[in-house]
Amino acid sequence: MGRIFEKRKYKMFARFAKMSKAFNRIGKEIEIAVKAAGPDPKGNPRLRIAMQNAKSVNMPKDRVEAAIKRASNKDTSGYSEILYEGYGPHGVALMIETATDNPNRTVANIRHHFTKHGGTLGNAGSIAFQFEHKGLFKIAKSKVEDLDTFELELIDAGLDDMTAEDDFIYIYTAFQDFGQMQKALEEKGIEPTSTELQYLPTNLKELNEEQQTELNELVEALEEDDDVQSVYHNMA
């Protein structure tokens, strides 16, 4: 009985930690969006996206409003968005998106994670050529009547690829077409479940089970860092 309780307790703690990380990440997205283009979501597409993402992870409304209010205060400093690149163990390429109010602290922490787990932090541009910057829109299938017609209608908006899995449709666009696709969906009255920009690898690296474990330890250490927003890699 004691083991079962401890196991449930651990799962609850892990779920809470994951949820807390998601709230912090989206809170930063909201603040960055407000600092860039103001607190009105009607005139701020990036803020609309951040608020949609907050809704998708059940982020409390008061936390969303607090982030907007905090960013609206002219006396508060904003976050800097910095992209780090490097190689993890066994030559796996990584891209790390961060949002920080202290770049010196962030780069020191990122370098520490790489060094501790057998990786090397690279220079800007040294890894990025191995990834494509893509936009991803996740939409509930129930919002679309005919998938084939819907796909054809989105080609002019910059549709790069579309897949349907389970109850959702995943729409991919090139980075430069992200805003155009967002506008096209809004005009159709379709609100995505979530929206994000991702770095997708152009080639994948095969690792054995032991090597995968070593790489995952680095990825987990990076993802647990408070300044890290997202981590991408090319491990198969």
ZAVOMAR-869652 format. One record per residue: residue in one letter; x negated, y negated, z negated of N, C-alpha, C in turn. Coordinates in steps of 0.02 Angstrom, whole numbers, plus 50000, padded with zeros to 5 digits. Layout:
# residues N
A; X; Y; Z; X; Y; Z; X; Y; Z .
...
END
This chain:
# residues 236
M; 49959; 50060; 50000; 50000; 50000; 50000; 49957; 49937; 50000 .
G; 49902; 49940; 49960; 49858; 49882; 49956; 49825; 49867; 50023 .
R; 49805; 49921; 50060; 49773; 49911; 50125; 49821; 49880; 50175 .
I; 49883; 49903; 50173; 49933; 49877; 50219; 49944; 49803; 50206 .
F; 49948; 49784; 50142; 49957; 49714; 50123; 49899; 49671; 50147 .
E; 49838; 49697; 50137; 49778; 49659; 50158; 49776; 49651; 50233 .
K; 49797; 49704; 50269; 49797; 49701; 50342; 49847; 49649; 50366 .
R; 49907; 49649; 50335; 49958; 49599; 50355; 49934; 49529; 50338 .
K; 49902; 49523; 50281; 49876; 49458; 50259; 49824; 49432; 50308 .
Y; 49781; 49477; 50332; 49729; 49457; 50380; 49760; 49435; 50446 .
K; 49811; 49474; 50468; 49844; 49456; 50531; 49879; 49388; 50526 .
M; 49910; 49375; 50469; 49944; 49311; 50459; 49893; 49254; 50459 .
F; 49836; 49265; 50427; 49783; 49214; 50424; 49756; 49201; 50494 .
A; 49745; 49254; 50533; 49719; 49247; 50601; 49768; 49209; 50645 .
R; 49833; 49225; 50637; 49884; 49191; 50676; 49889; 49118; 50658 .
F; 49883; 49103; 50594; 49885; 49033; 50570; 49824; 48995; 50597 .
A; 49766; 49026; 50595; 49704; 48994; 50619; 49709; 48978; 50693 .
K; 49737; 49025; 50731; 49745; 49015; 50803; 49794; 48959; 50818 .
M; 49849; 48957; 50780; 49899; 48905; 50788; 49871; 48836; 50770 .
S; 49833; 48833; 50715; 49802; 48771; 50693; 49753; 48744; 50746 .
K; 49715; 48790; 50776; 49667; 48771; 50829; 49705; 48742; 50888 .
A; 49761; 48773; 50907; 49801; 48749; 50964; 49829; 48680; 50950 .
F; 49853; 48669; 50888; 49880; 48604; 50870; 49826; 48550; 50873 .
N; 49766; 48566; 50848; 49711; 48518; 50849; 49690; 48501; 50920 .
R; 49687; 48553; 50963; 49668; 48543; 51032; 49717; 48497; 51069 .
I; 49782; 48511; 51060; 49833; 48472; 51094; 49837; 48402; 51064 .
G; 49827; 48397; 50998; 49826; 48331; 50967; 49773; 48287; 50998 .
K; 49715; 48314; 51012; 49662; 48276; 51045; 49682; 48257; 51116 .
E; 49715; 48304; 51152; 49738; 48290; 51220; 49786; 48231; 51220 .
I; 49831; 48230; 51170; 49879; 48175; 51164; 49843; 48109; 51151 .
E; 49796; 48109; 51105; 49760; 48048; 51089; 49721; 48022; 51148 .
I; 49688; 48066; 51184; 49649; 48046; 51243; 49696; 48016; 51296 .
A; 49753; 48047; 51306; 49801; 48023; 51356; 49828; 47954; 51337 .
V; 49844; 47944; 51274; 49871; 47880; 51251; 49818; 47825; 51257 .
K; 49756; 47840; 51238; 49702; 47791; 51244; 49691; 47770; 51316 .
A; 49702; 47818; 51362; 49688; 47806; 51433; 49744; 47766; 51467 .
A; 49807; 47782; 51450; 49862; 47751; 51489; 49923; 47732; 51447 .
G; 49916; 47726; 51382; 49971; 47702; 51341; 50016; 47756; 51313 .
P; 50060; 47737; 51264; 50100; 47785; 51227; 50167; 47805; 51259 .
D; 50184; 47775; 51317; 50248; 47791; 51349; 50239; 47848; 51398 .
P; 50268; 47907; 51384; 50259; 47965; 51428; 50287; 47954; 51498 .
K; 50336; 47909; 51505; 50366; 47896; 51571; 50314; 47869; 51620 .
G; 50269; 47829; 51595; 50217; 47799; 51638; 50149; 47830; 51629 .
N; 50146; 47887; 51594; 50083; 47919; 51578; 50088; 47994; 51592 .
P; 50073; 48016; 51654; 50079; 48087; 51672; 50039; 48133; 51627 .
R; 49979; 48111; 51607; 49937; 48154; 51566; 49969; 48164; 51497 .
L; 50001; 48112; 51471; 50035; 48119; 51406; 50095; 48165; 51412 .
R; 50130; 48162; 51468; 50187; 48207; 51478; 50164; 48280; 51477 .
I; 50107; 48293; 51508; 50080; 48361; 51510; 50062; 48383; 51439 .
A; 50028; 48340; 51402; 50007; 48357; 51334; 50068; 48371; 51290 .
M; 50121; 48332; 51299; 50182; 48342; 51259; 50217; 48407; 51278 .
Q; 50215; 48425; 51343; 50242; 48489; 51365; 50204; 48547; 51333 .
N; 50138; 48540; 51331; 50097; 48592; 51302; 50108; 48598; 51227 .
A; 50121; 48541; 51195; 50136; 48541; 51123; 50201; 48580; 51110 .
K; 50249; 48570; 51154; 50313; 48604; 51148; 50305; 48679; 51158 .
S; 50259; 48699; 51204; 50250; 48770; 51220; 50221; 48809; 51162 .
V; 50184; 48775; 51116; 50155; 48811; 51058; 50192; 48793; 50994 .
N; 50252; 48763; 51001; 50294; 48745; 50944; 50258; 48698; 50895 .
M; 50221; 48651; 50923; 50188; 48601; 50881; 50241; 48555; 50852 .
P; 50242; 48545; 50786; 50293; 48503; 50754; 50297; 48433; 50784 .
K; 50357; 48408; 50791; 50368; 48342; 50821; 50331; 48287; 50783 .
D; 50329; 48293; 50716; 50296; 48241; 50677; 50221; 48239; 50690 .
R; 50190; 48296; 50707; 50119; 48297; 50723; 50106; 48264; 50791 .
V; 50152; 48275; 50838; 50147; 48243; 50903; 50152; 48167; 50896 .
E; 50202; 48145; 50858; 50213; 48074; 50847; 50154; 48042; 50810 .
A; 50125; 48079; 50763; 50068; 48053; 50725; 50007; 48044; 50770 .
A; 49997; 48090; 50817; 49941; 48085; 50863; 49950; 48025; 50909 .
I; 50011; 48013; 50932; 50025; 47955; 50975; 50014; 47890; 50937 .
K; 50039; 47888; 50875; 50031; 47828; 50834; 49958; 47814; 50819 .
R; 49920; 47867; 50803; 49849; 47860; 50787; 49810; 47831; 50847 .
A; 49826; 47857; 50906; 49791; 47835; 50966; 49812; 47765; 50987 .
S; 49872; 47745; 50967; 49897; 47678; 50985; 49865; 47623; 50944 .
N; 49835; 47643; 50888; 49801; 47595; 50844; 49736; 47573; 50878 .
K; 49731; 47510; 50895; 49672; 47485; 50930; 49608; 47489; 50888 .
D; 49616; 47494; 50824; 49557; 47495; 50780; 49526; 47564; 50774 .
T; 49561; 47615; 50799; 49533; 47683; 50794; 49493; 47699; 50857 .
S; 49438; 47733; 50847; 49396; 47754; 50904; 49427; 47815; 50937 .
G; 49415; 47823; 51002; 49443; 47880; 51038; 49393; 47937; 51043 .
Y; 49415; 47990; 51076; 49373; 48048; 51087; 49339; 48043; 51155 .
S; 49278; 48069; 51158; 49243; 48075; 51221; 49251; 48146; 51246 .
E; 49266; 48153; 51310; 49272; 48219; 51341; 49204; 48235; 51373 .
I; 49173; 48289; 51350; 49107; 48309; 51375; 49109; 48382; 51396 .
L; 49082; 48396; 51455; 49080; 48464; 51481; 49008; 48491; 51474 .
Y; 49002; 48548; 51442; 48936; 48580; 51433; 48933; 48643; 51475 .
E; 48873; 48658; 51500; 48862; 48716; 51542; 48803; 48756; 51516 .
G; 48806; 48821; 51525; 48750; 48862; 51501; 48758; 48935; 51521 .
Y; 48707; 48973; 51505; 48708; 49045; 51517; 48710; 49082; 51450 .
G; 48757; 49128; 51444; 48761; 49169; 51385; 48715; 49230; 51392 .
P; 48719; 49277; 51347; 48679; 49338; 51352; 48694; 49375; 51417 .
H; 48643; 49406; 51447; 48649; 49446; 51508; 48669; 49404; 51569 .
G; 48652; 49340; 51566; 48660; 49297; 51624; 48731; 49276; 51641 .
V; 48776; 49281; 51593; 48846; 49260; 51605; 48850; 49184; 51603 .
A; 48882; 49155; 51654; 48889; 49082; 51659; 48948; 49058; 51617 .
L; 48939; 49003; 51581; 48992; 48975; 51538; 49001; 48901; 51550 .
M; 49064; 48879; 51547; 49082; 48808; 51549; 49121; 48794; 51485 .
I; 49101; 48742; 51449; 49134; 48727; 51385; 49159; 48655; 51386 .
E; 49225; 48647; 51379; 49256; 48581; 51376; 49261; 48560; 51303 .
T; 49239; 48499; 51288; 49243; 48473; 51220; 49277; 48405; 51218 .
A; 49303; 48388; 51161; 49330; 48321; 51148; 49303; 48302; 51079 .
T; 49262; 48250; 51076; 49226; 48236; 51014; 49222; 48162; 50998 .
D; 49219; 48147; 50934; 49208; 48078; 50911; 49135; 48070; 50889 .
N; 49095; 48123; 50899; 49024; 48121; 50880; 48985; 48167; 50928 .
P; 48965; 48142; 50987; 48930; 48183; 51037; 48865; 48214; 51010 .
N; 48829; 48179; 50967; 48767; 48207; 50940; 48780; 48271; 50900 .
R; 48833; 48269; 50859; 48852; 48328; 50820; 48873; 48385; 50867 .
T; 48911; 48368; 50917; 48938; 48419; 50962; 48884; 48455; 51001 .
V; 48838; 48417; 51031; 48786; 48450; 51071; 48741; 48492; 51027 .
A; 48729; 48470; 50965; 48687; 48508; 50919; 48722; 48574; 50901 .
N; 48787; 48571; 50890; 48825; 48632; 50874; 48828; 48680; 50933 .
I; 48840; 48653; 50992; 48845; 48695; 51052; 48778; 48730; 51065 .
R; 48723; 48692; 51059; 48656; 48721; 51069; 48643; 48776; 51017 .
H; 48664; 48764; 50955; 48655; 48814; 50902; 48691; 48879; 50919 .
H; 48753; 48873; 50943; 48792; 48933; 50960; 48757; 48973; 51015 .
F; 48733; 48937; 51066; 48699; 48971; 51121; 48636; 49007; 51097 .
T; 48596; 48970; 51059; 48532; 48998; 51035; 48543; 49059; 50990 .
K; 48592; 49053; 50945; 48605; 49107; 50897; 48628; 49171; 50932 .
H; 48663; 49164; 50988; 48692; 49222; 51021; 48657; 49240; 51087 .
G; 48594; 49220; 51092; 48554; 49242; 51149; 48569; 49208; 51214 .
G; 48593; 49146; 51211; 48608; 49108; 51271; 48563; 49047; 51278 .
T; 48574; 49008; 51331; 48536; 48948; 51343; 48581; 48893; 51368 .
L; 48580; 48836; 51335; 48620; 48778; 51356; 48586; 48747; 51416 .
G; 48623; 48736; 51470; 48595; 48709; 51532; 48608; 48635; 51541 .
N; 48582; 48608; 51596; 48593; 48538; 51613; 48658; 48530; 51652 .
A; 48683; 48469; 51655; 48745; 48455; 51692; 48736; 48475; 51765 .
G; 48782; 48513; 51792; 48780; 48534; 51862; 48743; 48599; 51874 .
S; 48711; 48626; 51822; 48671; 48688; 51832; 48715; 48750; 51837 .
I; 48776; 48746; 51813; 48821; 48804; 51813; 48885; 48792; 51852 .
A; 48906; 48729; 51855; 48972; 48711; 51883; 48984; 48737; 51953 .
F; 48932; 48745; 51994; 48941; 48768; 52063; 48968; 48839; 52066 .
Q; 48966; 48875; 52011; 48991; 48943; 52009; 49065; 48947; 51990 .
F; 49096; 48889; 51982; 49167; 48886; 51963; 49205; 48839; 52008 .
E; 49270; 48850; 52012; 49315; 48804; 52047; 49361; 48772; 51996 .
H; 49370; 48706; 52001; 49413; 48670; 51955; 49484; 48673; 51982 .
K; 49528; 48707; 51947; 49596; 48718; 51971; 49649; 48694; 51921 .
G; 49706; 48676; 51948; 49763; 48660; 51906; 49808; 48721; 51901 .
L; 49837; 48732; 51843; 49882; 48789; 51832; 49947; 48765; 51801 .
F; 50003; 48783; 51833; 50069; 48767; 51806; 50105; 48833; 51793 .
K; 50127; 48842; 51731; 50163; 48903; 51712; 50238; 48886; 51707 .
I; 50278; 48921; 51746; 50350; 48904; 51751; 50392; 48967; 51738 .
A; 50446; 48958; 51702; 50492; 49014; 51690; 50526; 49034; 51755 .
K; 50528; 49099; 51770; 50559; 49124; 51831; 50632; 49102; 51837 .
S; 50665; 49096; 51779; 50736; 49079; 51779; 50750; 49011; 51809 .
K; 50699; 48969; 51816; 50708; 48901; 51844; 50704; 48900; 51920 .
V; 50688; 48957; 51950; 50681; 48960; 52023; 50728; 49012; 52052 .
E; 50769; 48992; 52101; 50818; 49037; 52130; 50786; 49085; 52181 .
D; 50746; 49057; 52226; 50715; 49097; 52280; 50640; 49084; 52281 .
L; 50601; 49135; 52264; 50529; 49127; 52259; 50496; 49109; 52326 .
D; 50518; 49142; 52380; 50488; 49130; 52446; 50500; 49058; 52469 .
T; 50561; 49034; 52461; 50577; 48965; 52480; 50539; 48916; 52436 .
F; 50537; 48930; 52372; 50502; 48887; 52324; 50428; 48881; 52343 .
E; 50398; 48937; 52361; 50327; 48937; 52380; 50315; 48894; 52442 .
L; 50358; 48901; 52492; 50351; 48861; 52554; 50358; 48787; 52539 .
E; 50404; 48770; 52495; 50417; 48699; 52479; 50357; 48667; 52444 .
L; 50316; 48707; 52410; 50260; 48680; 52371; 50195; 48675; 52411 .
I; 50194; 48702; 52472; 50133; 48700; 52512; 50110; 48629; 52524 .
D; 50157; 48585; 52542; 50140; 48514; 52555; 50116; 48478; 52493 .
A; 50133; 48506; 52434; 50112; 48474; 52371; 50044; 48499; 52348 .
G; 50012; 48541; 52389; 49945; 48564; 52372; 49942; 48634; 52342 .
L; 49993; 48674; 52354; 49992; 48743; 52327; 49932; 48781; 52354 .
D; 49894; 48810; 52309; 49835; 48849; 52328; 49850; 48924; 52322 .
D; 49888; 48942; 52270; 49906; 49012; 52260; 49965; 49014; 52212 .
M; 50007; 49066; 52218; 50063; 49074; 52172; 50073; 49148; 52158 .
T; 50079; 49165; 52095; 50091; 49234; 52075; 50150; 49236; 52026 .
A; 50184; 49292; 52024; 50240; 49301; 51978; 50227; 49363; 51936 .
E; 50226; 49354; 51870; 50215; 49410; 51824; 50266; 49405; 51767 .
D; 50298; 49461; 51753; 50348; 49465; 51699; 50400; 49409; 51708 .
D; 50405; 49364; 51660; 50457; 49313; 51663; 50431; 49245; 51687 .
F; 50369; 49243; 51712; 50340; 49179; 51729; 50311; 49176; 51800 .
I; 50307; 49116; 51827; 50276; 49102; 51891; 50214; 49060; 51876 .
Y; 50157; 49078; 51907; 50095; 49041; 51897; 50075; 49007; 51962 .
I; 50072; 48941; 51960; 50056; 48901; 52019; 49986; 48871; 52011 .
Y; 49943; 48883; 52062; 49875; 48857; 52060; 49866; 48804; 52114 .
T; 49830; 48751; 52097; 49815; 48698; 52145; 49741; 48679; 52138 .
A; 49714; 48648; 52190; 49647; 48620; 52184; 49651; 48561; 52136 .
F; 49596; 48544; 52104; 49594; 48490; 52055; 49622; 48425; 52084 .
Q; 49603; 48409; 52145; 49625; 48345; 52175; 49700; 48343; 52191 .
D; 49732; 48402; 52193; 49804; 48405; 52207; 49847; 48412; 52144 .
F; 49815; 48411; 52087; 49849; 48423; 52023; 49907; 48373; 52013 .
G; 49892; 48308; 52021; 49943; 48256; 52010; 50000; 48261; 52060 .
Q; 49983; 48278; 52122; 50033; 48285; 52175; 50081; 48342; 52159 .
M; 50054; 48398; 52134; 50096; 48455; 52117; 50140; 48438; 52057 .
Q; 50112; 48404; 52008; 50151; 48384; 51949; 50211; 48342; 51971 .
K; 50199; 48294; 52016; 50252; 48251; 52040; 50305; 48290; 52078 .
A; 50283; 48338; 52119; 50330; 48379; 52159; 50377; 48419; 52113 .
L; 50349; 48447; 52060; 50390; 48486; 52013; 50438; 48442; 51976 .
E; 50415; 48382; 51957; 50459; 48335; 51922; 50518; 48315; 51966 .
E; 50504; 48304; 52031; 50557; 48285; 52078; 50608; 48340; 52087 .
K; 50586; 48403; 52077; 50632; 48459; 52081; 50668; 48472; 52015 .
G; 50651; 48432; 51964; 50682; 48441; 51899; 50658; 48502; 51861 .
I; 50597; 48525; 51878; 50570; 48585; 51846; 50516; 48565; 51796 .
E; 50527; 48582; 51733; 50479; 48568; 51681; 50438; 48631; 51666 .
P; 50373; 48629; 51679; 50331; 48688; 51666; 50331; 48706; 51591 .
T; 50322; 48770; 51578; 50314; 48793; 51509; 50247; 48768; 51482 .
S; 50196; 48768; 51524; 50131; 48740; 51505; 50094; 48719; 51568 .
T; 50048; 48672; 51560; 50010; 48646; 51616; 49938; 48636; 51594 .
E; 49890; 48654; 51636; 49820; 48644; 51616; 49774; 48644; 51677 .
L; 49715; 48618; 51666; 49661; 48621; 51715; 49612; 48674; 51691 .
Q; 49591; 48717; 51736; 49546; 48772; 51718; 49485; 48774; 51764 .
Y; 49433; 48807; 51739; 49375; 48821; 51781; 49376; 48896; 51795 .
L; 49387; 48914; 51859; 49392; 48985; 51878; 49328; 49005; 51913 .
P; 49297; 49061; 51893; 49233; 49082; 51923; 49242; 49105; 51995 .
T; 49193; 49090; 52037; 49195; 49111; 52107; 49165; 49181; 52115 .
N; 49127; 49204; 52065; 49101; 49272; 52065; 49100; 49298; 51994 .
L; 49109; 49364; 51987; 49114; 49394; 51921; 49053; 49438; 51907 .
K; 49033; 49439; 51844; 48975; 49478; 51823; 48999; 49538; 51782 .
E; 48979; 49598; 51803; 48998; 49660; 51769; 48950; 49673; 51711 .
L; 48979; 49688; 51653; 48940; 49705; 51593; 48965; 49771; 51564 .
N; 48921; 49806; 51530; 48945; 49866; 51495; 48978; 49845; 51429 .
E; 49005; 49893; 51393; 49044; 49878; 51333; 49003; 49842; 51280 .
E; 48941; 49863; 51270; 48898; 49832; 51220; 48881; 49760; 51239 .
Q; 48868; 49749; 51303; 48852; 49682; 51327; 48913; 49636; 51322 .
Q; 48972; 49663; 51337; 49034; 49624; 51330; 49043; 49600; 51258 .
T; 49029; 49645; 51211; 49036; 49628; 51140; 48990; 49569; 51122 .
E; 48929; 49571; 51147; 48881; 49518; 51133; 48904; 49451; 51162 .
L; 48930; 49454; 51223; 48955; 49392; 51255; 49016; 49366; 51217 .
N; 49061; 49411; 51198; 49122; 49390; 51162; 49106; 49357; 51095 .
E; 49052; 49377; 51063; 49031; 49346; 51000; 49013; 49273; 51011 .
L; 48980; 49258; 51067; 48964; 49188; 51083; 49027; 49149; 51099 .
V; 49071; 49178; 51139; 49133; 49145; 51158; 49175; 49129; 51097 .
E; 49181; 49177; 51051; 49220; 49167; 50990; 49190; 49112; 50947 .
A; 49123; 49110; 50941; 49090; 49058; 50902; 49104; 48990; 50932 .
L; 49102; 48985; 50998; 49116; 48921; 51031; 49189; 48901; 51021 .
E; 49235; 48948; 51030; 49306; 48932; 51024; 49325; 48911; 50954 .
E; 49289; 48935; 50904; 49304; 48917; 50835; 49277; 48847; 50816 .
D; 49233; 48820; 50858; 49205; 48753; 50845; 49260; 48700; 50852 .
D; 49266; 48656; 50804; 49320; 48606; 50804; 49317; 48559; 50864 .
D; 49258; 48549; 50893; 49251; 48502; 50949; 49266; 48534; 51017 .
V; 49270; 48600; 51018; 49280; 48636; 51082; 49354; 48641; 51099 .
Q; 49371; 48623; 51160; 49440; 48627; 51184; 49452; 48693; 51221 .
S; 49407; 48710; 51267; 49415; 48771; 51307; 49347; 48800; 51326 .
V; 49345; 48866; 51335; 49284; 48900; 51356; 49301; 48945; 51416 .
Y; 49260; 48939; 51468; 49269; 48979; 51528; 49205; 49017; 51544 .
H; 49211; 49078; 51571; 49151; 49117; 51588; 49165; 49160; 51648 .
N; 49113; 49191; 51675; 49122; 49232; 51734; 49111; 49307; 51721 .
M; 49121; 49328; 51659; 49118; 49400; 51644; 49180; 49434; 51674 .
A; 49170; 49490; 51708; 49226; 49526; 51737; 49271; 49554; 51682 .
END
